[in-house]
């Protein structure tokens, strides 16, 4: 019996030790690690997400401007979100705003800007074959991300005076419609249309749905609340006219280079005109269009290198005023140009290719010393037109010219020349 008690006691001790060791092991064992929730990236935290939104907005505006303005009329009036962009619109907007004229999706419309009524638009495509859309992140309101978007567009339009001849406002819809004669819309001569470039600015709210970003609202910048106010033809605060030729786009840079070269050729040819030839030009200009064209051809001003430069018609006296020639009464000839610049005029359009031309000209005055030159500053507005497939200078207007200082390098040369003349004079005096 005592032996059994010893065995039981020993067993109890062993079990107690085992329980003790097990308890210690449980006490020092690490708690299981909790998996952190995956981080949700947004345009605020990730450049990749920001670029994802920008790519979406390029696609969105590219689709929106694919359709002509007149196809959006009912969408604007009824507030129906168009099918071509509905897949990129947020679910909240589709459910709550669709079929409401005050839905915050502003579609393309007719706008009057700088005397031209824009009737339709084409989005401009950059060298990478993507729409020229510039989107900048502005901020966020909780899970709504706000972007300021600039869209470059080519607008087809009519001068306001022509627009009034072919369009009238519908008193019910407040939209402009083509005037009808005998039940048919008035035909518009294609030559009446002109093309300008504008930049449309929008405030866009974006939300994330799943892995994609969708447009919650897309409103004209500085928009006026109320459909009627927004549709007002002169409500163009969201539009800015931009240069018609963008030299960062290869095709447009080529056009600019060609037109600039034509202007430079014309003024370089005028260096052939001295005092005697200017008298012949004046006489021929007073005589007739044919005589004026003939003398310019004989002197080699236009045509030049078998290329016609000027479009001379019956209105030549108003388009090529004799005062527009750089050689003036007190000048013998012009020996050269400095600081010659050719830049796009803000009013440049497809029909009226306007340029600002500025330069300094070195003129040898009739009563001046041989070799001395007086410098004059000239500022011109040159208008070119496409005539039968050829771009020609159609109008030359001299805005102003005035006496000015020589360029810095020419001033130094003149000072050196004066010093040489003084030295020569002293040597002559000493010899005498």
One Martini backbone bead per residue (centre of mass of N, CA, C, O) as a GRO file, in nm:
protein
  432
    1UNK     BB    1   0.058   0.060  -0.023
    2UNK     BB    2   0.303   0.254   0.013
    3UNK     BB    3   0.397   0.205  -0.274
    4UNK     BB    4   0.149   0.325  -0.420
    5UNK     BB    5   0.170   0.608  -0.302
    6UNK     BB    6   0.442   0.675  -0.428
    7UNK     BB    7   0.353   0.649  -0.720
    8UNK     BB    8   0.126   0.863  -0.711
    9UNK     BB    9   0.301   1.100  -0.624
   10UNK     BB   10   0.496   1.092  -0.861
   11UNK     BB   11   0.276   1.134  -1.080
   12UNK     BB   12   0.177   1.410  -0.977
   13UNK     BB   13   0.442   1.555  -1.012
   14UNK     BB   14   0.470   1.515  -1.319
   15UNK     BB   15   0.202   1.649  -1.401
   16UNK     BB   16   0.258   1.925  -1.273
   17UNK     BB   17   0.506   1.985  -1.445
   18UNK     BB   18   0.367   1.971  -1.719
   19UNK     BB   19   0.161   2.196  -1.664
   20UNK     BB   20   0.367   2.412  -1.601
   21UNK     BB   21   0.511   2.416  -1.878
   22UNK     BB   22   0.259   2.470  -2.047
   23UNK     BB   23   0.188   2.743  -1.920
   24UNK     BB   24   0.448   2.893  -1.994
   25UNK     BB   25   0.425   2.860  -2.295
   26UNK     BB   26   0.154   3.021  -2.315
   27UNK     BB   27   0.257   3.285  -2.187
   28UNK     BB   28   0.508   3.332  -2.421
   29UNK     BB   29   0.324   3.329  -2.649
   30UNK     BB   30   0.243   3.469  -2.942
   31UNK     BB   31   0.027   3.653  -3.084
   32UNK     BB   32  -0.159   3.672  -3.345
   33UNK     BB   33  -0.134   3.833  -3.637
   34UNK     BB   34  -0.277   4.115  -3.778
   35UNK     BB   35  -0.404   4.194  -4.071
   36UNK     BB   36  -0.369   4.452  -4.266
   37UNK     BB   37  -0.525   4.675  -4.432
   38UNK     BB   38  -0.551   4.763  -4.736
   39UNK     BB   39  -0.434   5.015  -4.919
   40UNK     BB   40  -0.596   5.301  -5.048
   41UNK     BB   41  -0.554   5.443  -5.342
   42UNK     BB   42  -0.508   5.783  -5.454
   43UNK     BB   43  -0.452   6.088  -5.599
   44UNK     BB   44  -0.310   6.183  -5.332
   45UNK     BB   45  -0.102   5.915  -5.293
   46UNK     BB   46  -0.095   5.857  -5.624
   47UNK     BB   47   0.032   5.902  -5.936
   48UNK     BB   48  -0.113   5.668  -6.079
   49UNK     BB   49  -0.402   5.759  -6.008
   50UNK     BB   50  -0.385   6.037  -6.136
   51UNK     BB   51  -0.328   5.928  -6.425
   52UNK     BB   52  -0.589   5.766  -6.446
   53UNK     BB   53  -0.776   6.010  -6.444
   54UNK     BB   54  -0.653   6.164  -6.686
   55UNK     BB   55  -0.711   5.944  -6.894
   56UNK     BB   56  -1.015   5.941  -6.855
   57UNK     BB   57  -1.063   6.245  -6.936
   58UNK     BB   58  -0.964   6.220  -7.223
   59UNK     BB   59  -1.175   6.015  -7.310
   60UNK     BB   60  -1.429   6.169  -7.230
   61UNK     BB   61  -1.386   6.429  -7.412
   62UNK     BB   62  -1.351   6.279  -7.674
   63UNK     BB   63  -1.643   6.167  -7.676
   64UNK     BB   64  -1.807   6.430  -7.640
   65UNK     BB   65  -1.667   6.567  -7.916
   66UNK     BB   66  -1.775   6.369  -8.145
   67UNK     BB   67  -2.035   6.520  -8.136
   68UNK     BB   68  -2.255   6.725  -8.243
   69UNK     BB   69  -2.433   6.979  -8.110
   70UNK     BB   70  -2.727   6.912  -8.227
   71UNK     BB   71  -2.733   6.620  -8.073
   72UNK     BB   72  -2.768   6.773  -7.770
   73UNK     BB   73  -3.035   6.927  -7.733
   74UNK     BB   74  -3.218   6.722  -7.574
   75UNK     BB   75  -3.019   6.671  -7.344
   76UNK     BB   76  -3.023   6.960  -7.238
   77UNK     BB   77  -3.333   7.002  -7.195
   78UNK     BB   78  -3.378   6.705  -7.030
   79UNK     BB   79  -3.113   6.577  -6.890
   80UNK     BB   80  -2.979   6.365  -7.076
   81UNK     BB   81  -2.755   6.122  -7.075
   82UNK     BB   82  -2.542   6.026  -7.295
   83UNK     BB   83  -2.439   5.728  -7.429
   84UNK     BB   84  -2.128   5.801  -7.497
   85UNK     BB   85  -2.085   5.871  -7.155
   86UNK     BB   86  -2.240   5.691  -6.942
   87UNK     BB   87  -2.001   5.483  -6.870
   88UNK     BB   88  -1.842   5.751  -6.716
   89UNK     BB   89  -2.065   5.771  -6.507
   90UNK     BB   90  -2.182   5.796  -6.211
   91UNK     BB   91  -2.423   5.632  -6.040
   92UNK     BB   92  -2.541   5.869  -5.886
   93UNK     BB   93  -2.603   6.046  -6.139
   94UNK     BB   94  -2.784   5.846  -6.287
   95UNK     BB   95  -3.001   5.818  -6.053
   96UNK     BB   96  -3.042   6.143  -5.972
   97UNK     BB   97  -2.988   6.328  -6.260
   98UNK     BB   98  -3.135   6.198  -6.465
   99UNK     BB   99  -3.370   6.391  -6.634
  100UNK     BB  100  -3.219   6.670  -6.547
  101UNK     BB  101  -3.133   6.989  -6.642
  102UNK     BB  102  -2.941   7.016  -6.361
  103UNK     BB  103  -2.736   6.842  -6.440
  104UNK     BB  104  -2.370   6.821  -6.398
  105UNK     BB  105  -2.369   6.808  -6.738
  106UNK     BB  106  -2.183   6.987  -6.975
  107UNK     BB  107  -2.255   7.046  -7.294
  108UNK     BB  108  -2.215   7.129  -7.596
  109UNK     BB  109  -2.234   7.471  -7.741
  110UNK     BB  110  -2.330   7.767  -7.836
  111UNK     BB  111  -2.088   8.042  -7.899
  112UNK     BB  112  -1.988   8.378  -7.839
  113UNK     BB  113  -1.659   8.490  -7.976
  114UNK     BB  114  -1.508   8.747  -8.109
  115UNK     BB  115  -1.749   8.758  -8.346
  116UNK     BB  116  -1.791   8.443  -8.310
  117UNK     BB  117  -2.000   8.164  -8.382
  118UNK     BB  118  -1.998   7.864  -8.232
  119UNK     BB  119  -2.125   7.550  -8.368
  120UNK     BB  120  -1.859   7.366  -8.357
  121UNK     BB  121  -1.645   7.075  -8.261
  122UNK     BB  122  -1.292   6.985  -8.234
  123UNK     BB  123  -1.069   6.794  -8.105
  124UNK     BB  124  -0.739   6.813  -8.030
  125UNK     BB  125  -0.454   6.648  -8.158
  126UNK     BB  126  -0.173   6.520  -8.070
  127UNK     BB  127   0.123   6.355  -8.139
  128UNK     BB  128   0.001   6.097  -7.958
  129UNK     BB  129  -0.313   6.072  -8.042
  130UNK     BB  130  -0.428   6.265  -7.821
  131UNK     BB  131  -0.610   6.454  -7.651
  132UNK     BB  132  -0.604   6.803  -7.564
  133UNK     BB  133  -0.580   6.740  -7.220
  134UNK     BB  134  -0.575   6.936  -6.912
  135UNK     BB  135  -0.524   6.798  -6.588
  136UNK     BB  136  -0.588   6.918  -6.246
  137UNK     BB  137  -0.538   6.882  -5.924
  138UNK     BB  138  -0.712   7.042  -5.646
  139UNK     BB  139  -0.900   6.835  -5.465
  140UNK     BB  140  -1.100   6.730  -5.174
  141UNK     BB  141  -1.421   6.558  -5.071
  142UNK     BB  142  -1.332   6.310  -4.947
  143UNK     BB  143  -1.429   6.090  -5.220
  144UNK     BB  144  -1.390   6.362  -5.382
  145UNK     BB  145  -1.238   6.459  -5.693
  146UNK     BB  146  -1.081   6.756  -5.810
  147UNK     BB  147  -1.080   6.901  -6.147
  148UNK     BB  148  -0.891   7.095  -6.379
  149UNK     BB  149  -1.004   7.146  -6.719
  150UNK     BB  150  -0.838   7.156  -7.044
  151UNK     BB  151  -0.978   7.212  -7.379
  152UNK     BB  152  -0.880   7.175  -7.706
  153UNK     BB  153  -1.031   7.358  -7.986
  154UNK     BB  154  -1.207   7.339  -8.296
  155UNK     BB  155  -1.399   7.599  -8.441
  156UNK     BB  156  -1.707   7.633  -8.602
  157UNK     BB  157  -1.811   7.940  -8.778
  158UNK     BB  158  -1.974   8.262  -8.755
  159UNK     BB  159  -2.038   8.556  -8.811
  160UNK     BB  160  -2.265   8.740  -8.652
  161UNK     BB  161  -2.398   8.857  -8.911
  162UNK     BB  162  -2.446   8.574  -9.041
  163UNK     BB  163  -2.597   8.430  -8.814
  164UNK     BB  164  -2.856   8.619  -8.830
  165UNK     BB  165  -2.932   8.505  -9.126
  166UNK     BB  166  -2.961   8.172  -9.016
  167UNK     BB  167  -3.053   8.239  -8.715
  168UNK     BB  168  -3.285   8.151  -8.442
  169UNK     BB  169  -3.471   8.184  -8.158
  170UNK     BB  170  -3.630   7.975  -7.948
  171UNK     BB  171  -3.872   8.068  -7.720
  172UNK     BB  172  -3.886   7.790  -7.565
  173UNK     BB  173  -3.575   7.669  -7.558
  174UNK     BB  174  -3.335   7.896  -7.629
  175UNK     BB  175  -3.250   7.791  -7.894
  176UNK     BB  176  -3.077   7.766  -8.194
  177UNK     BB  177  -3.208   7.790  -8.530
  178UNK     BB  178  -3.262   7.725  -8.842
  179UNK     BB  179  -3.375   7.888  -9.094
  180UNK     BB  180  -3.681   7.877  -9.275
  181UNK     BB  181  -3.765   7.803  -9.628
  182UNK     BB  182  -4.015   7.636  -9.735
  183UNK     BB  183  -3.930   7.409  -9.505
  184UNK     BB  184  -3.625   7.492  -9.542
  185UNK     BB  185  -3.312   7.517  -9.478
  186UNK     BB  186  -3.081   7.741  -9.498
  187UNK     BB  187  -2.829   7.791  -9.701
  188UNK     BB  188  -2.472   7.761  -9.649
  189UNK     BB  189  -2.196   7.894  -9.741
  190UNK     BB  190  -1.888   7.761  -9.697
  191UNK     BB  191  -1.728   8.043  -9.710
  192UNK     BB  192  -1.849   8.157  -9.432
  193UNK     BB  193  -1.679   7.981  -9.284
  194UNK     BB  194  -1.493   7.956  -8.980
  195UNK     BB  195  -1.176   7.903  -8.795
  196UNK     BB  196  -1.107   7.836  -8.454
  197UNK     BB  197  -0.941   7.856  -8.132
  198UNK     BB  198  -1.018   7.690  -7.819
  199UNK     BB  199  -1.061   7.694  -7.455
  200UNK     BB  200  -1.199   7.469  -7.235
  201UNK     BB  201  -1.337   7.497  -6.900
  202UNK     BB  202  -1.340   7.262  -6.618
  203UNK     BB  203  -1.527   7.124  -6.347
  204UNK     BB  204  -1.431   6.810  -6.193
  205UNK     BB  205  -1.592   6.529  -6.054
  206UNK     BB  206  -1.450   6.240  -5.883
  207UNK     BB  207  -1.499   5.883  -5.856
  208UNK     BB  208  -1.475   5.567  -5.699
  209UNK     BB  209  -1.543   5.247  -5.876
  210UNK     BB  210  -1.367   5.035  -5.762
  211UNK     BB  211  -1.111   5.058  -6.015
  212UNK     BB  212  -1.270   5.308  -6.109
  213UNK     BB  213  -1.331   5.619  -6.270
  214UNK     BB  214  -1.586   5.874  -6.226
  215UNK     BB  215  -1.825   6.106  -6.324
  216UNK     BB  216  -2.013   6.330  -6.139
  217UNK     BB  217  -1.911   6.617  -6.248
  218UNK     BB  218  -1.941   6.868  -6.538
  219UNK     BB  219  -1.840   7.201  -6.541
  220UNK     BB  220  -1.839   7.506  -6.623
  221UNK     BB  221  -1.648   7.753  -6.578
  222UNK     BB  222  -1.819   8.003  -6.440
  223UNK     BB  223  -2.105   7.929  -6.405
  224UNK     BB  224  -2.452   7.971  -6.460
  225UNK     BB  225  -2.723   7.930  -6.304
  226UNK     BB  226  -2.926   7.792  -6.505
  227UNK     BB  227  -3.011   7.708  -6.814
  228UNK     BB  228  -3.075   7.983  -6.950
  229UNK     BB  229  -2.810   8.123  -6.867
  230UNK     BB  230  -2.612   7.915  -6.997
  231UNK     BB  231  -2.739   7.949  -7.304
  232UNK     BB  232  -2.623   8.207  -7.345
  233UNK     BB  233  -2.440   8.315  -7.606
  234UNK     BB  234  -2.244   8.522  -7.425
  235UNK     BB  235  -2.165   8.271  -7.248
  236UNK     BB  236  -1.791   8.258  -7.232
  237UNK     BB  237  -1.613   8.215  -6.964
  238UNK     BB  238  -1.501   7.911  -7.041
  239UNK     BB  239  -1.370   8.065  -7.283
  240UNK     BB  240  -1.064   8.067  -7.491
  241UNK     BB  241  -0.864   8.210  -7.704
  242UNK     BB  242  -0.630   8.056  -7.925
  243UNK     BB  243  -0.387   7.973  -8.105
  244UNK     BB  244  -0.411   7.823  -8.412
  245UNK     BB  245  -0.103   7.767  -8.390
  246UNK     BB  246   0.084   7.478  -8.284
  247UNK     BB  247   0.430   7.423  -8.260
  248UNK     BB  248   0.398   7.130  -8.110
  249UNK     BB  249   0.262   7.060  -8.377
  250UNK     BB  250   0.381   6.951  -8.661
  251UNK     BB  251   0.173   7.047  -8.878
  252UNK     BB  252   0.154   7.345  -8.766
  253UNK     BB  253   0.453   7.420  -8.787
  254UNK     BB  254   0.469   7.396  -9.093
  255UNK     BB  255   0.275   7.627  -9.156
  256UNK     BB  256   0.429   7.849  -9.010
  257UNK     BB  257   0.698   7.825  -9.165
  258UNK     BB  258   0.579   7.889  -9.447
  259UNK     BB  259   0.453   8.170  -9.379
  260UNK     BB  260   0.707   8.302  -9.272
  261UNK     BB  261   0.879   8.271  -9.532
  262UNK     BB  262   0.697   8.452  -9.709
  263UNK     BB  263   0.735   8.712  -9.548
  264UNK     BB  264   1.045   8.723  -9.564
  265UNK     BB  265   1.063   8.734  -9.872
  266UNK     BB  266   0.920   9.001  -9.915
  267UNK     BB  267   1.115   9.184  -9.743
  268UNK     BB  268   1.374   9.105  -9.893
  269UNK     BB  269   1.277   9.219 -10.169
  270UNK     BB  270   1.264   9.525 -10.067
  271UNK     BB  271   1.581   9.571 -10.085
  272UNK     BB  272   1.561   9.651 -10.400
  273UNK     BB  273   1.444   9.922 -10.304
  274UNK     BB  274   1.482  10.235 -10.413
  275UNK     BB  275   1.416  10.551 -10.484
  276UNK     BB  276   1.353  10.502 -10.788
  277UNK     BB  277   1.166  10.254 -10.757
  278UNK     BB  278   0.958  10.392 -10.574
  279UNK     BB  279   0.855  10.586 -10.791
  280UNK     BB  280   0.747  10.362 -10.979
  281UNK     BB  281   0.547  10.239 -10.782
  282UNK     BB  282   0.370  10.488 -10.737
  283UNK     BB  283   0.284  10.531 -11.029
  284UNK     BB  284   0.157  10.245 -11.069
  285UNK     BB  285  -0.044  10.254 -10.834
  286UNK     BB  286  -0.205  10.501 -10.956
  287UNK     BB  287  -0.291  10.369 -11.225
  288UNK     BB  288  -0.298  10.031 -11.171
  289UNK     BB  289  -0.315   9.701 -11.120
  290UNK     BB  290  -0.138   9.613 -11.358
  291UNK     BB  291   0.099   9.811 -11.315
  292UNK     BB  292   0.166   9.719 -11.026
  293UNK     BB  293   0.225   9.420 -11.089
  294UNK     BB  294   0.446   9.471 -11.305
  295UNK     BB  295   0.662   9.621 -11.128
  296UNK     BB  296   0.698   9.397 -10.918
  297UNK     BB  297   0.802   9.190 -11.122
  298UNK     BB  298   1.049   9.348 -11.238
  299UNK     BB  299   1.194   9.382 -10.954
  300UNK     BB  300   1.126   9.108 -10.766
  301UNK     BB  301   0.886   9.079 -10.553
  302UNK     BB  302   0.621   8.991 -10.741
  303UNK     BB  303   0.723   8.742 -10.825
  304UNK     BB  304   0.928   8.475 -10.659
  305UNK     BB  305   1.070   8.209 -10.757
  306UNK     BB  306   0.792   8.132 -10.897
  307UNK     BB  307   0.641   8.294 -10.654
  308UNK     BB  308   0.359   8.402 -10.530
  309UNK     BB  309   0.277   8.660 -10.275
  310UNK     BB  310   0.041   8.832 -10.397
  311UNK     BB  311  -0.302   8.956 -10.374
  312UNK     BB  312  -0.415   9.127 -10.660
  313UNK     BB  313  -0.683   9.346 -10.673
  314UNK     BB  314  -0.920   9.597 -10.683
  315UNK     BB  315  -0.825   9.648 -10.360
  316UNK     BB  316  -0.514   9.733 -10.349
  317UNK     BB  317  -0.519  10.026 -10.218
  318UNK     BB  318  -0.621   9.915  -9.931
  319UNK     BB  319  -0.416   9.661  -9.895
  320UNK     BB  320  -0.161   9.836 -10.052
  321UNK     BB  321  -0.039  10.079  -9.929
  322UNK     BB  322   0.207  10.303  -9.990
  323UNK     BB  323   0.273  10.337  -9.675
  324UNK     BB  324   0.371  10.027  -9.633
  325UNK     BB  325   0.630  10.098  -9.728
  326UNK     BB  326   0.945  10.135  -9.584
  327UNK     BB  327   1.016  10.345  -9.790
  328UNK     BB  328   1.097  10.679  -9.758
  329UNK     BB  329   1.150  10.999  -9.853
  330UNK     BB  330   1.444  11.017  -9.683
  331UNK     BB  331   1.525  10.757  -9.849
  332UNK     BB  332   1.737  10.558 -10.040
  333UNK     BB  333   1.765  10.292  -9.855
  334UNK     BB  334   1.765   9.947  -9.748
  335UNK     BB  335   2.017   9.734  -9.601
  336UNK     BB  336   1.853   9.607  -9.340
  337UNK     BB  337   1.782   9.369  -9.077
  338UNK     BB  338   1.654   9.353  -8.736
  339UNK     BB  339   1.473   9.182  -8.524
  340UNK     BB  340   1.304   8.958  -8.677
  341UNK     BB  341   0.948   8.910  -8.635
  342UNK     BB  342   0.700   8.630  -8.629
  343UNK     BB  343   0.360   8.646  -8.517
  344UNK     BB  344   0.071   8.563  -8.392
  345UNK     BB  345  -0.235   8.671  -8.416
  346UNK     BB  346  -0.517   8.661  -8.222
  347UNK     BB  347  -0.703   8.668  -8.509
  348UNK     BB  348  -0.635   8.401  -8.610
  349UNK     BB  349  -0.749   8.216  -8.896
  350UNK     BB  350  -0.824   8.030  -9.160
  351UNK     BB  351  -0.912   8.288  -9.337
  352UNK     BB  352  -0.728   8.480  -9.133
  353UNK     BB  353  -0.383   8.514  -9.160
  354UNK     BB  354  -0.243   8.659  -8.885
  355UNK     BB  355   0.038   8.891  -8.843
  356UNK     BB  356   0.319   8.991  -8.651
  357UNK     BB  357   0.554   9.243  -8.759
  358UNK     BB  358   0.900   9.290  -8.653
  359UNK     BB  359   1.153   9.559  -8.700
  360UNK     BB  360   1.478   9.663  -8.791
  361UNK     BB  361   1.598   9.935  -9.001
  362UNK     BB  362   1.852  10.016  -9.229
  363UNK     BB  363   1.884  10.353  -9.328
  364UNK     BB  364   1.966  10.542  -9.611
  365UNK     BB  365   1.992  10.863  -9.626
  366UNK     BB  366   1.991  11.120  -9.845
  367UNK     BB  367   2.151  11.326  -9.622
  368UNK     BB  368   2.372  11.127  -9.571
  369UNK     BB  369   2.633  10.951  -9.510
  370UNK     BB  370   2.837  10.741  -9.636
  371UNK     BB  371   2.751  10.444  -9.450
  372UNK     BB  372   2.527  10.558  -9.302
  373UNK     BB  373   2.281  10.457  -9.047
  374UNK     BB  374   1.933  10.455  -8.985
  375UNK     BB  375   1.707  10.358  -8.739
  376UNK     BB  376   1.397  10.164  -8.769
  377UNK     BB  377   1.077  10.097  -8.649
  378UNK     BB  378   0.860   9.815  -8.734
  379UNK     BB  379   0.489   9.764  -8.749
  380UNK     BB  380   0.292   9.484  -8.849
  381UNK     BB  381   0.000   9.367  -9.040
  382UNK     BB  382  -0.052   9.040  -9.169
  383UNK     BB  383  -0.256   8.906  -9.435
  384UNK     BB  384  -0.369   8.580  -9.516
  385UNK     BB  385  -0.466   8.365  -9.798
  386UNK     BB  386  -0.657   8.116  -9.958
  387UNK     BB  387  -0.583   8.081 -10.311
  388UNK     BB  388  -0.632   7.820 -10.489
  389UNK     BB  389  -0.422   7.665 -10.275
  390UNK     BB  390  -0.281   7.945 -10.205
  391UNK     BB  391  -0.065   8.131 -10.008
  392UNK     BB  392  -0.138   8.482  -9.959
  393UNK     BB  393  -0.092   8.812  -9.955
  394UNK     BB  394  -0.374   9.044  -9.870
  395UNK     BB  395  -0.242   9.230  -9.631
  396UNK     BB  396  -0.085   9.557  -9.549
  397UNK     BB  397  -0.009   9.697  -9.221
  398UNK     BB  398   0.110   9.995  -9.092
  399UNK     BB  399   0.121  10.097  -8.772
  400UNK     BB  400   0.442  10.172  -8.725
  401UNK     BB  401   0.711  10.426  -8.729
  402UNK     BB  402   1.049  10.476  -8.591
  403UNK     BB  403   1.303  10.606  -8.444
  404UNK     BB  404   1.606  10.428  -8.347
  405UNK     BB  405   1.820  10.219  -8.211
  406UNK     BB  406   2.069  10.034  -8.247
  407UNK     BB  407   2.200   9.763  -8.219
  408UNK     BB  408   2.451   9.675  -8.017
  409UNK     BB  409   2.655   9.575  -8.239
  410UNK     BB  410   2.619   9.833  -8.419
  411UNK     BB  411   2.715  10.047  -8.217
  412UNK     BB  412   3.008   9.950  -8.195
  413UNK     BB  413   3.080   9.986  -8.494
  414UNK     BB  414   3.019  10.290  -8.510
  415UNK     BB  415   3.228  10.374  -8.299
  416UNK     BB  416   3.474  10.260  -8.448
  417UNK     BB  417   3.432  10.431  -8.704
  418UNK     BB  418   3.463  10.708  -8.571
  419UNK     BB  419   3.752  10.660  -8.474
  420UNK     BB  420   3.872  10.616  -8.757
  421UNK     BB  421   3.791  10.895  -8.871
  422UNK     BB  422   3.953  11.060  -8.669
  423UNK     BB  423   4.230  10.943  -8.741
  424UNK     BB  424   4.226  11.026  -9.039
  425UNK     BB  425   4.197  11.332  -8.986
  426UNK     BB  426   4.463  11.368  -8.829
  427UNK     BB  427   4.654  11.264  -9.050
  428UNK     BB  428   4.577  11.482  -9.256
  429UNK     BB  429   4.659  11.728  -9.086
  430UNK     BB  430   4.959  11.651  -9.047
  431UNK     BB  431   5.033  11.652  -9.348
  432UNK     BB  432   4.953  11.961  -9.386
   0.00000   0.00000   0.00000
